[in-house]
Amino acid sequence: MRIPAVSHAQEPGSSTFRPQLTSLVDVMTILLVFLIKSFSVEGNLVTPSPDLELPVSTSEKPPRPTCSIEITRNAVVADGNVLAALESFADADSLLIPTLYDWMRVEREKCDDTAKAPEVMIQTDKEVEFNIVKRVMYSCSRAGFADFTVLTFEEE
């Protein structure tokens, strides 16, 4: 019995195409390495409010997820709710902002189950006076928040 010889050469008129797998594997490897290098695990934990222009910082520490307060040019905002207009407390004798204090007390009660001291992240427009930021920080500290983080943009 005679076994026919198998030819690996492509016969003329044949329509089969056999790509070179070595070059395709090389291209896929390069793409995989590029995607792994450009993938960011951190992402953005905080999305700044669109009506804020945050100050710039050279700090390399990423923000941690915490309770967040935004101080815009017109009001103090938390979770999309306006807590107080700046005009209502900017020139007041007391440093305490009552509506912010009440909201922060509710947030503090939500955090009571954790052993770590609660932290509040403050997003403030770079044009807001420190007097306003000081009043917000005072109201938060009176509500039981010990640590403050001010959100900034990383300088590139």
N, C-alpha and C positions, 0 to 999 in steps of 0.2 A: 504494500500500500504506500502510495506516495502522498506526502503532505505538501500542499502548495506553499511557496515562500510568501511571507508577508512583507510587503513593501511599505515603508514609512514615507516615501516620497509621494508628493501629490501628483496624481495623474493629470495629464492635460485634459481640459474640459470638465474637471471635477469642480463642484461648487462649494466644497467644504472649506471653512476658514478656521485655522487653528492659531489663536493668538499666543504670543510669547508671554507666559505667566510670570516670568522673572521680572520683567519691567513693570508689570501691573502690581506685583507685590511691593516693589520698591516705591512706586507712587503712593500706594495705600499706606505704607509705613511712614512716609514723609508727611502725609496728611494727618495721620493719627498723632504723630509727635507734635505737629503744629497745633492741633486742637487741644491736646493735653496741656501744652504750655500756655495757651491763651485762655483756658478755662479758669474762672474765678469761683472759688468755693464760698467766699465771703458774701458777695453780692451787696446790695444796699439794704441795711437794716432799717434805715429811716429815710423817708422821702420828705425833703423839706417842702414847706408850704410854698405855693407859687408866688405869693405876694411878699416873700422875704428875700432879701439879699444878704446871705450869710457872710460873716467875716472869714478871712483866710488864715490857716494855721499851718505850722510845719510839723505838728505832732503826727506820729506814725501809728498811734493806738487807734484801732477801729472802735466805733461806738457799740455799746451793749444795748440790747432791747430793754427799755425801761418805760416808766410813765413819762409822757411827753407834753410839754407846754410850749405854745408858740406865742411870741410877743411880736405882733406886727406893728406897723406904724400907727395903727388906729385902735387896736384892742388886744386883749389877752384871750387866746383861743386854746381850747383843749378838746380833743376828739371831734373837731369840726364845730364845736359849740362856742359861741362868744360868751366868755365869762364876765368880762368887764371892759368897758371902753376906757382908753387911757385918760381921757379928760375927766372921768368920774373920780379918779384917785390920784392923779399926778401931783396935785397941789394940796392934798389932804394932810391933816396934822398927824394922823396915825400911819404907821408903815403897813399895817394889816389891810389886805384887800378881802373883804368879807365873802364875796361870791367865790373867789379863788380858794380861800381857806375852807369853805364848806365843801367844795368839789374835791379838794385834796384830802379832806378827812374821810370822805367816802372811798377814795382810791387807797388811802392808808389802811382802811379796814379790809380791803381786798387782799392786801399784802401781808396781813398779820400772820398767816400760816407759814411764812418763810422765816428762817432764823437770821438771815442776812438783813442788815438795815436797808430800808427801801431807798431807791435812788430816783431822782427826777432829771430828765433831760430838758434843757431849755434851748429852744430855737428862737433866736432874736435877730431882728434886722440890725444891720451894723450901724444904722443911723439913730437907733433908739437910745435915749439918754440912760446913763447908769442909774440914776435915781429910780427909774421905772424897774429896771432889772433888780435893783436892791429890794424894792417893795415886793416883787414877785418871789424872790428868794426868801425873804423874811416870812411871807405868808406860807410858803411851802414848809419852812423849818418849823413854824408854829404848829403845822398840821402833822408833824412827825417824820418828815423826810430829812435825813441827815446828809446825804451826799448829793452833789449837784454836778452835772455835766453840761457844758455849753457846746452845742453843735456848731462846727465850723467846716469850711471846705479845706481840703488838703492842698497846700501850695505845691505846684508841680515844677 
